[in-house]
């Protein structure tokens, strides 16, 4: 077992538990695909305090609802690295599990009892069962099937509804949405398939988010967000992310929602911006530019995460290699920050999750 500890001088963790109040996120987890590592960032001074090894080319992480378990998918290995967090100040490796070709996504269920790993090339989803402070175990695997055509499904990203009774999988290449529902034995079974392409118009499905009987799916080809109504089982609308401030395609990707369920935030890889969308009207509000110019410009955003109070958004940048901090109350860039003493040694990050 590999373990590193960080002992902060402040007693913020104990104070939070004693007062039973919600404060701003204290830490963030960061993935570095070039250094095959998972790091704990202290948001008090924006410095990395703990780093542990992952598999080769970590591309996505998931954190359990109780913030104790962290799981990382390793693209080149086809494996999942798992870690246990003790009192926010340590990361203990608890083992590697799973195998497959081209893992592309991982999520936890809302109970925190299972995680789901998507393997694109294998057209499968593996279900991992969590054990107390121990390596997760593979409990089942199910294959994504397309009974209507001879085209091999290529599942890419996944979402789950609030009560864990339904699972939603997007196929980026074939423009399909697959839905799963729990049967009377509490097993997830494939339910329906919906093709999200418009007539004579290709789509490229990048990311999926569930919220209140709707799915929000980013479409990079058309610089838009597809809103799929789960009560009607059809596309409600397609929100364009193009406005007078944007020239060309935006290439939208990861999506998060604010704490009030009133706004979506979508990172745009091509324009290095974050799009802000009004959920009630399904309209684009504005774009927040991540770059402030100069040598330390932040560009090519890779991931986005929101603090537990909902006040701040953090964006990782693969190009500028800095973190962009956005005020979610004012929808504006607060600052770009490095996580090392010298920006010249800054790692590019593929993922971020605020704790």
C-alpha positions in Angstrom: 0.0 0.0 0.0 1.3 3.4 -1.0 0.4 6.3 1.2 1.3 9.9 1.6 0.2 12.3 4.3 -0.3 16.0 4.6 -0.8 17.6 8.0 -2.1 21.2 7.7 -1.6 23.7 10.4 -5.2 24.9 10.2 -7.9 22.9 12.0 -10.6 23.6 9.3 -11.7 20.0 9.0 -12.5 19.6 12.7 -14.1 23.0 12.9 -16.4 22.2 10.0 -17.6 19.0 11.6 -18.1 20.7 15.0 -20.1 23.5 13.6 -22.0 21.4 11.0 -21.8 24.2 8.5 -21.1 24.3 4.8 -18.0 26.1 3.8 -16.1 26.6 0.6 -14.3 23.5 -0.8 -10.9 23.0 0.9 -9.3 20.7 -1.6 -9.3 19.5 -5.2 -8.1 16.4 -6.9 -6.2 16.7 -10.1 -5.1 14.2 -12.8 -1.9 14.5 -14.7 -1.9 12.2 -17.8 1.8 13.0 -18.7 3.1 12.1 -15.2 0.6 9.3 -14.5 -0.5 10.8 -11.2 -3.3 11.9 -8.9 -2.7 14.9 -6.8 -4.4 16.7 -3.8 -4.5 20.4 -4.2 -4.9 22.7 -1.2 -7.1 25.5 -2.3 -5.9 27.7 0.6 -2.6 28.3 -1.1 -3.2 26.6 -4.5 -0.3 24.2 -4.0 -0.2 20.5 -4.4 0.5 18.7 -1.1 0.0 15.0 -2.0 0.7 13.1 -5.1 0.2 9.3 -5.8 0.9 7.2 -8.8 -1.9 6.0 -11.2 -1.8 3.7 -14.2 -0.7 4.9 -17.6 -2.5 7.9 -19.0 -5.2 8.6 -16.4 -8.1 10.4 -18.2 -11.1 10.5 -15.8 -11.8 10.2 -12.1 -14.8 9.7 -9.9 -15.3 10.4 -6.2 -17.9 8.6 -4.1 -20.7 10.7 -2.6 -19.1 10.5 0.9 -15.8 11.8 -0.7 -13.9 8.8 0.7 -13.3 6.7 -2.4 -11.5 7.9 -5.5 -11.4 5.9 -8.7 -9.3 6.7 -11.8 -9.5 5.1 -15.2 -6.2 4.6 -17.0 -6.6 4.8 -20.8 -3.5 2.9 -21.8 -3.7 0.2 -19.1 -7.4 -0.3 -19.4 -7.5 -0.5 -15.6 -9.1 1.4 -12.7 -6.9 2.6 -9.8 -8.7 3.0 -6.5 -7.8 5.1 -3.4 -9.2 5.8 0.0 -9.2 9.2 1.6 -8.7 9.5 5.4 -9.8 12.8 7.0 -9.1 14.7 3.8 -5.4 14.7 4.4 -4.2 11.4 2.8 -4.6 9.2 -0.3 -4.1 5.5 0.3 -3.9 3.2 -2.8 -6.2 0.3 -2.2 -5.6 -1.6 -5.5 -6.2 -1.8 -9.2 -9.2 -3.6 -10.7 -10.8 -4.2 -14.1 -9.5 -4.6 -17.6 -10.6 -3.7 -21.1 -9.9 -1.6 -24.2 -10.3 2.2 -24.3 -12.0 3.1 -20.9 -13.7 6.5 -21.4 -15.8 7.2 -18.3 -16.5 6.3 -14.7 -19.2 7.3 -12.3 -20.5 6.3 -8.8 -24.1 5.6 -8.1 -25.8 7.9 -5.6 -25.7 5.4 -2.8 -21.9 5.1 -3.2 -22.1 1.3 -3.3 -21.1 0.8 -6.9 -19.2 2.5 -9.8 -19.7 2.0 -13.5 -16.8 1.9 -16.0 -17.3 2.4 -19.7 -15.1 0.6 -22.1 -15.6 2.0 -25.6 -13.8 -0.5 -27.8 -15.3 -3.5 -25.9 -18.9 -2.0 -26.0 -19.2 -2.9 -22.3 -19.9 -1.4 -18.9 -18.3 -2.9 -15.9 -19.9 -2.6 -12.5 -17.5 -2.4 -9.5 -18.7 -3.0 -5.9 -17.2 -0.9 -3.2 -15.8 -2.6 -0.1 -14.9 -1.0 3.2 -11.3 0.4 2.9 -10.5 -2.4 0.4 -10.0 -2.8 -3.4 -13.3 -2.7 -5.2 -14.4 -6.0 -6.9 -15.9 -6.6 -10.3 -19.6 -7.6 -9.6 -21.0 -7.7 -13.2 -20.4 -6.7 -16.8 -23.1 -5.9 -19.4 -22.6 -5.3 -23.1 -24.2 -2.4 -24.9 -26.2 -3.8 -27.8 -27.8 -2.4 -30.9 -30.5 -4.8 -32.0 -31.7 -2.6 -34.8 -28.5 -2.4 -36.9 -25.3 -4.3 -37.4 -23.3 -1.3 -36.2 -21.1 -2.0 -33.2 -22.0 0.4 -30.3 -19.2 2.5 -29.0 -20.3 3.7 -25.5 -18.5 6.8 -24.5 -19.9 8.7 -21.5 -22.5 7.8 -18.9 -24.9 9.4 -16.4 -27.3 8.0 -13.7 -30.6 9.4 -12.4 -31.1 10.6 -8.8 -32.5 7.3 -7.4 -30.2 5.0 -9.3 -33.1 3.4 -11.2 -31.9 4.4 -14.7 -28.6 4.7 -16.5 -27.9 6.7 -19.7 -25.1 6.0 -22.1 -24.1 8.1 -25.1 -22.3 6.7 -28.2 -20.2 9.6 -29.5 -19.4 8.0 -32.9 -22.9 6.6 -33.8 -24.9 9.5 -32.3 -27.0 7.2 -30.1 -28.4 7.4 -26.6 -28.9 4.1 -24.8 -31.1 3.9 -21.7 -31.1 1.3 -19.0 -33.7 0.7 -16.2 -33.7 -1.5 -13.1 -36.0 -4.6 -13.3 -37.8 -6.2 -10.4 -34.6 -7.9 -9.3 -32.8 -4.5 -9.2 -30.7 -5.4 -12.2 -30.0 -2.8 -14.9 -31.4 -3.9 -18.2 -31.2 -2.2 -21.6 -34.4 -0.3 -22.3 -34.3 1.9 -25.4 -32.0 3.5 -28.0 -32.5 7.0 -29.4 -30.6 8.4 -32.4 -29.8 12.1 -31.6 -28.7 13.1 -35.1 -30.7 15.7 -37.0 -31.8 14.9 -40.5 -28.8 15.1 -42.9 -26.7 16.6 -40.0 -24.0 14.7 -38.1 -23.6 15.1 -34.3 -20.7 14.2 -32.0 -21.8 13.5 -28.5 -19.1 14.5 -25.9 -20.5 14.7 -22.4 -23.8 13.9 -20.6 -25.4 15.3 -17.5 -28.6 14.2 -15.8 -30.8 16.8 -14.0 -34.5 16.7 -13.1 -35.8 14.4 -15.8 -33.7 15.9 -18.5 -30.4 15.0 -20.1 -28.0 17.7 -21.2 -25.6 16.4 -23.9 -22.8 18.5 -25.5 -22.5 18.2 -29.3 -19.0 19.3 -30.5 -19.8 19.2 -34.2 -22.7 21.7 -34.0 -21.4 23.8 -31.1 -24.5 23.0 -29.1 -26.1 21.3 -26.1 -28.9 18.8 -26.8 -31.7 18.8 -24.2 -33.4 15.4 -24.0 -36.7 15.2 -22.1 -37.0 11.9 -20.3 -40.7 12.3 -19.6 -41.4 12.5 -23.4 -38.3 10.5 -24.5 -37.4 13.0 -27.2 -35.1 15.9 -27.9 -36.7 19.0 -26.4 -34.3 21.5 -28.0 -30.8 22.1 -29.2 -29.1 25.1 -27.5 -26.6 26.9 -29.8 -23.4 28.1 -28.1 -22.6 30.5 -31.0 -23.1 34.2 -30.5 -21.6 37.4 -31.7 -18.5 37.0 -29.6 -17.6 33.7 -31.1 -15.9 33.1 -34.5 -16.1 29.5 -35.7 -16.9 26.3 -33.8 -16.6 26.2 -30.0 -16.2 22.4 -29.5 -18.1 22.1 -26.3 -17.3 19.2 -23.9 -17.7 18.8 -20.1 -20.9 20.2 -18.5 -21.7 21.1 -14.8 -24.7 22.6 -13.3 -24.9 25.3 -10.5 -26.3 24.6 -7.1 -29.6 26.3 -7.8 -30.2 24.2 -10.9 -30.6 27.4 -12.9 -27.5 27.5 -15.1 -25.3 25.1 -17.1 -21.6 25.7 -17.5 -19.9 24.1 -20.6 -16.2 24.2 -21.4 -15.4 25.1 -25.0 -12.1 23.6 -26.2 -11.8 25.5 -29.5 -12.5 29.0 -28.0 -11.0 28.5 -24.5 -14.2 29.7 -23.0 -16.9 28.6 -20.6 -20.5 28.9 -22.0 -23.2 29.9 -19.5 -26.7 28.7 -20.3 -30.0 29.6 -18.6 -31.8 26.3 -17.9 -35.3 27.8 -17.7 -35.1 29.5 -21.1 -32.6 27.1 -22.7 -30.7 30.1 -24.0 -27.0 31.0 -24.0 -26.3 33.8 -21.6 -22.6 34.5 -22.3 -19.1 33.2 -22.7 -16.5 33.5 -20.1 -13.0 33.8 -21.6 -10.3 31.8 -19.8 -7.3 33.5 -21.2 -6.1 36.9 -20.0 -3.3 37.0 -22.6 0.4 36.8 -22.1 2.8 33.9 -21.5 0.6 32.4 -18.7 -2.6 32.4 -20.9 -5.0 29.5 -20.1 -6.3 27.6 -23.1 -7.5 24.2 -24.3 -9.7 23.5 -21.2 -10.0 19.9 -20.3 -12.3 19.7 -17.3 -14.5 21.7 -15.0 -15.7 21.3 -11.4 -17.9 23.4 -9.0 -17.3 24.0 -5.3 -19.6 22.6 -2.7 -21.1 26.0 -2.0 -21.6 26.7 -5.7 -19.6 29.9 -5.5 -16.7 29.0 -7.6 -15.8 27.0 -10.7 -12.4 25.6 -11.4 -11.2 24.7 -14.9 -8.2 22.7 -15.9 -6.3 23.8 -19.0 -4.2 21.4 -21.1 -2.6 24.2 -23.0 -1.8 27.1 -20.6 -1.3 24.5 -17.9 -3.0 26.7 -15.2 -6.2 26.5 -13.3 -8.9 29.1 -14.1 -11.0 30.2 -11.2 -14.5 31.5 -12.1 -17.0 33.2 -9.9 -20.3 31.4 -10.4 -22.1 34.3 -8.6 -20.9 36.9 -11.1 -20.1 34.6 -14.1 -16.7 36.1 -14.6 -13.1 34.9 -14.5 -11.5 35.6 -11.1 -8.0 34.6 -11.9 -5.7 32.0 -13.4 -3.4 30.3 -11.0 -0.4 27.9 -11.1 -0.1 25.0 -8.7 3.7 25.0 -8.5 6.3 27.6 -7.5 7.4 27.8 -11.2 4.9 27.8 -14.0 7.6 26.4 -16.2 7.2 23.0 -14.4 3.5 23.1 -14.4 1.8 19.8 -15.4 -1.0 19.6 -17.9 -4.2 18.3 -16.2 -6.9 16.1 -17.7 -9.3 16.2 -14.8 -10.4 18.1 -11.7 -12.9 17.3 -8.9 -13.4 19.7 -6.0 -14.0 18.1 -2.6 
